[in-house]
Amino acid sequence: MRVTVIGSGYVGLVTGACLSDLGFKVVCLDKDEDKVKMLQAGEVPIYEPGLKELLSRNHAEGRIRFTTDAQLAIDHGDILFIAVGTPAQEDGSADLAHVLSVAAMVGRNLKDFKLIVNKSTVPVGTADRVRAAVKHELTQRGMSSEMFDVVSNPEFLKEGAAIDDFMRPDRIVVGIDDGIHHEKSQRMMGDLYASFNRHHSRTVWMDVRSAELTKYAANAMLATRISFMNEIANLADALGADVDQIRRGIGADNRIGYSFLYAGCGYGGSCFPKDTQALVSTAQAHGQLMSVVNATEQVNERQKTLLVDRLVKRLGDDLTGRKIAVWGLAFKPNTDDMREAPSRVVIKSLLERGAHVTAYDPVAGHEAMVALKLDCAGQEALLNNFNLVAHDMDALHGVDALMVLTEWKNFHNPDFQAMKLSMRTPYILDGRNLYNPDALADLGIAYQGIGRRNELINLSVEPVMLETPALNA
Ligand SMILES: NC(=O)c1ccc[n+]([C@@H]2O[C@H](COP(=O)([O-])OP(=O)(O)OC[C@H]3O[C@@H](n4cnc5c(N)ncnc54)[C@H](O)[C@@H]3O)[C@@H](O)[C@H]2O)c1
């Protein structure tokens, strides 16, 4: 069985790389010529641990190819994955333009039976629309409209651990509808994922609509756990309790478990924000309320501004003359993905208040510049006060505060003494609760985490007053 993956972004490349590593002959199609040229030359356009090695090995061994040639790609695969983007539109609903244009392209190029597998995250009913778009093209060409099937196979990988998630899935959701191709489609999907089902079956078979909704339900549930913990953390701050102790106290309950209970400065990424919005939008279109998911989003938006609010409370609203360091730009560690990253909200807000921001991220610097240029469109002068540095300690010279926004491993155990000497005021706003408040208290470093008995940690360390009194306002 041969596989074609249409859309060579995060999901498409990981899917293609992993399936080629399992022995399938894979063709990855993308409409972006530069991206395909890079891939053909052995370069990988995204940072994802292990991906480059996996692609180069399978490319060298002839199991994976990259192309912009639609006809070649459609001819190649018995299974055609759709893995193109489904970004949020202005009203929050998912934009299906890429998915439907791929469906039409498949219909224009189809010569024999193909199984179309929808891997993009799409609202309920999209498989029907893909089916209709393919049929329309086939009918135009005077061909049988029964020479394909459409199934749903949503992707649950996490960026930063994508290869491992794909190769060792908790479950594989496959939605297939009753119809003349049901048995054949089920057999093909079973064969495709047989390597993962040898020990016990990880595949959860269901109908297409349920599979489409399962993906949104999973992301909404995970996002809700984060926002719930963020609200508990903010309450813990107000009450002098410690959210990390609470996390361990509730996580030990089997009914709750430990995952996704970390409080922080908000979630981001290409999935949770857009998928929760799309779910709310779908519910609205069907006259349903999604109160919990709505609240999840609102809490997250507030959480992204929490650290700046705290800084302003201490240093004043006008941050002119203040220097702030930021460690971590990507929305999470082990990726350079800046989509919806909290750092974007934080940095823009600091720059608008007149602060000078020096930032460090192990891999996301380039993507961060692209994102911040977009965010500051029309206010380009703001970026004169922003600079990136190549080492974490270089960000700290003479700063009034350090904000930690991404939990990269190399931020876990820094040299606090050296940091204290380098900073103008030793003050850390820890957006990922990486540090031990008691240890920092002993070191005389002012510290604010998220939900960690905030007001108690050395906030008596006075900020340095600036020479111009107005700047201390
Ligand atoms: N990134 C994640 O962590 C993740 C996880 C699970 C599910 N998803 C879902 O998977 C889908 C893809 O996400 P992504 O992050 O990989 O997107 P992406 O933006 O990284 O990649 C999409 C790719 O599709 C290509 N493309 C668009 N239209 C095309 C066309 N007509 N023909 C060929 N190529 C085309 C683009 O050029 C791009 O390279 C989305 O629906 C997303 O919600 C993403």
The ligand as a Gaussian input file, in Angstrom:
#p B3LYP/6-31G(d) Opt

LIG

0 1
 N        0.447000      21.356000      14.504000
 C       -0.096000      20.520000      15.376000
 O        0.413000      20.310000      16.467000
 C       -1.361000      19.776000      15.028000
 C       -1.727000      18.661000      15.806000
 C       -2.888000      17.979000      15.474000
 C       -3.683000      18.406000      14.415000
 N       -3.322000      19.504000      13.698000
 C       -4.160000      19.902000      12.577000
 O       -3.558000      19.435000      11.361000
 C       -3.788000      20.367000      10.306000
 C       -2.454000      20.822000       9.727000
 O       -1.778000      21.540000      10.737000
 P       -0.226000      21.927000      10.597000
 O        0.178000      22.504000      11.895000
 O        0.505000      20.768000      10.031000
 O       -0.329000      23.080000       9.474000
 P        0.866000      23.816000       8.708000
 O        0.394000      25.175000       8.448000
 O        2.153000      23.592000       9.432000
 O        0.975000      22.994000       7.323000
 C        0.001000      23.001000       6.338000
 C        0.691000      22.783000       4.985000
 O       -0.309000      22.593000       3.987000
 C        0.146000      23.212000       2.796000
 N       -0.993000      23.424000       1.898000
 C       -2.036000      24.287000       2.042000
 N       -2.885000      24.169000       0.990000
 C       -2.372000      23.210000       0.195000
 C       -2.786000      22.640000      -1.043000
 N       -3.903000      23.042000      -1.649000
 N       -2.027000      21.679000      -1.605000
 C       -0.887000      21.265000      -1.013000
 N       -0.440000      21.767000       0.167000
 C       -1.168000      22.728000       0.746000
 C        0.810000      24.487000       3.265000
 O        1.674000      25.018000       2.306000
 C        1.531000      23.982000       4.533000
 O        2.840000      23.536000       4.226000
 C       -4.625000      21.491000      10.904000
 O       -5.978000      21.224000      10.690000
 C       -4.303000      21.395000      12.392000
 O       -5.348000      21.899000      13.194000
 C       -2.172000      20.183000      13.960000

